[in-house]
Amino acid sequence: MSMVVAPARGRRPQAGLGGRCCGVRVASIVVTLVGLAACSREAPPSDASPSAAPPFAVLEVQPELIPVERRLDGTIEAVNQSTVSAQTAGRVAAIEFDINDFVPAGAVLLRLRSTEQRAGLAQAQAALTEATARETEAQTRYRRIADMQARQVVPKAMLDEATANRDAAIARLQAARAAVASAREGLDYTEVRAPYAGVVTQRHVQVGESVAPGTPLVSGLSLQYLRVAVDVPQRVVEQVRRTAQAAVYVGERRVPAERLTIFPVATPQSNTFRARVDLPENAADLYPGMFVKVGFVVGQAQRLMVPASAVVRRSEVTGVYVWTADGRTALRQVRLGQLTEGRYEIAAGLVAGDQVALEPLAAMIHLAGEGSDRVAQAGGAEHGS
């Protein structure tokens, strides 16, 4: 009687040598297929070769020798600013200009009552008329007596008396003319005129007030000539004196200085030297009292410079588009330095030899096109796999 032993549940019969060899070959084929699929999903190489010319205008940045500036805080002030005071006594009759009004040179700012001054002028003119008549009479009498004395009709003493009367009349005429000029000047003082073209900044009197000589009337300043007052530290004042070059910065605007004046003594309280930086005539959008930066040239150094038009700002990122060595377009983040004559100093982010796009918009469009091509090629590769 034969017995058949059934295998235990759950146990699998062991494979033979031929089965193990088949499993190894299948695993190798799977690994190979996975590697090929991964390679097919990698970004395809760019069509542009490293030697291809960039499709937009670029600038190869190289170190340049540029001035090094030390920037200090300054305040704009007017070169011509003054307070006009009364030169005669009187009562304010009219005020022709108010605060913030533009006043042409020589225009009447304020008028005083001139009754007394006009009366004084009339009196002086009357005295002048009398002195003129007396001088004419004295001249006529002198000529008559001189002729008679030449014919020895009158004594010499009478000629001497006529000469003295003539000279006295001439002196009185000169005095009368001076009195008229003084009276006319006093009348002119009742019309207070602007010494130069400018803007009224303060009015010190009102209509109806009485004023005396020396009373402040109107304050004003001229916007034609402006300057910046700066306190220069002692450690850099000699370098500033040696270069004598400066510029005023208002935002991103640079205004070269016309002239630089440094005081010969330091301020005892701060040990700084006051400097005056004269601005060009009729500098636009600059007013006394404004707070500005003043850059003083203290030396020279090698720096990388790019045009301000090549710099782009994306939210909080500042950068430039560059054409890389492998023929691609990339946005490179940079750290900007000082702005000088329309160009930024690059403090970090670029190296010598980098090619910076001069047309950021064209570079951005080209970069977007490169991205679209890579996405399309990657999608086609995945679909084929």
ABEGO torsion letter per residue (X at the ends): XBBBBBBBBGBBBBBBAAAAAAAAAAAAAAAAAAAAAAAAABBBBBABBAABBBABBBBBBBBBBBBBBBBBBBBBBBABBBBBBBABBEBBABBABBBGBBBBBGBBABBBBAAAAAAAAAAAAAAAAAAAAAAAAAAAAAAAAAAAAAAGABBAAAAAAAAAAAAAAAAAAAAAAAAAAAAAAAAAAABBBBABBBBBABBABBBGBBBBBGBBABBBBBAABBBBBBBBBAAAAAAAAAAGBBBBBBEABBBBBABBBBBABBBAAAGBBBBBBBBBBGBBGBBBGBBBBBBBBAEBBBBBBBBAAABBBBEABBBBBBBBAAGBBBBBBBBBBBBBGGBBBBABGBBBGBBBBABAAAAAAAAAAAAAAAAAAAAAAAAAX
